[in-house]
Amino acid sequence: MTGTAMRLDARMRDVIRQQVKRHGSFYLYDERRIHESVDCLASHFPQIDFLYSIKCNANPHVLRSIFARGLGADAASAAEVRMARAAGVPKDRILYSSPGKMRSDIARTIRQAVLVADSIEELRRIQNVAAEMNMPVAVGMRINPDFTFHGDGGLPSKFGIDEEQALAFLRGNDCPNIRVTGIHVHLRSQELQADVLAAYYRRMFRLAEKFSAVCGGLEYVNMGSGMGVRYAVQDTPLNLAALGAALREELRGFQTAHPRTACLIEVGRYAVCASGLYVASVVDRKISRGITYIILRNTLNGFLRPSLARLASRWSRGLPSAAEPLFTCVDACQFFTLDMDAPVERVTLAGDLCTTADIIAEDILLPHVECGDCVIMTNAGSYAAVLSPMQFSSHERPVEVFLSTDGTVLQTDLPCA
């Protein structure tokens, strides 16, 4: 095996052995790997303020670890605003930028975070709440720009306010309690080509110039996410050094003209994806018409993404890029065992649910395992526990285990939704 499998050190192996005795399935997050990823971003992009996207992994120990490294928060719900505040993030470092905020969401968070409006109607809802509270409020606007991630010409989107509509609103702002102080754009996730990301950032700086002129200056421009991680073995990792150098060149001119405008980038999976493993106990094995089935605890209902990848592999056209974060690619997860020196056999890995969709790998080579052993899966640190349908069949849920840098093992039970 490659990648994470080869980096499974003695302390991780010991924790897995201990936890397999206690739990049928569990997530394991390695704080050292989280710190490595966050520190790598900081070293390559010293002039960028990073926001962590809570939606990709909201484990409280993960949040405290990341926010202790100085990142702000990208919140996608009022609940995530509360999580960020509980983890010690100040109001002005929490950007709440989901579509469809209800009036009650706005009222609960207007004093707790920086609201980023997703529509003209939402701006008016913010105005109404601010007027009732007799307070001015600085807000951001999520823009659907007149360009895409790969070139000019905007597309319709459920996210944000079309660029021309946003500019028209700003020129005739009839919301006296609202002052727009920042813009936000997010068009794509999981990009591995540095030149594509650099070109996108150049378009973002041109957009920021336009809105800065209308707003009388901006406090921040949030360029959204996009930095991808290596999922499949054949993926070429994102060249952070090249991207950092290209971005520094663009930043130099922009920050000379706008020294008070902070440049923000959101990261989620880049910070935590590789830090997470999913471990499922072997509960049964059987041979059916020549196929060896390994039955694991909590697969589709514990770690959904590998099951979706198998389903996609059966469709002639697969799934489109718009399927993120549910699906990235067919081989986005690698499988290994604690005893990689055991004799290898060809197996199909399936879960314990009463559905034929509960298969995570077919006809793969894996070291021999027996009941009571475990299978370990990579890239489980982001969009994993948060996406999985754990109510299916009312099975006992996985737990989340956090391995601190000092060796302390902390456990979090996943909520009952």
Secondary structure by P-SEA (a helix, b strand, c coil): cccccccccaaaaaaaaaaaacccbbbbbbaaaaaaaaaaaaaacccbbbbbcccccccaaaaaaaaaabbbbbcccaaaaaaaaaacccccccccccccccaaaaaacccccccccccaaaaaaaaaaaaaacbbbbbcccccccccccccbbbbccccccaaaaaaaaaccccccccccbbbbbcccccccaaaaaaaaaaaaaaaaaaaaaacccccccccccccccccccccccaaaaaaaaaaaaaaaaaaacccbbbbbbbccccccccbbbbbccccccccccbbbbbbccccccccaaaaaaaaaaccccccccccccccccccbbbbccccccbbbbbbbbcccccccccccccccccccccccccccccccccccccccccccccbbbbbbbbccccbbbbbccccc
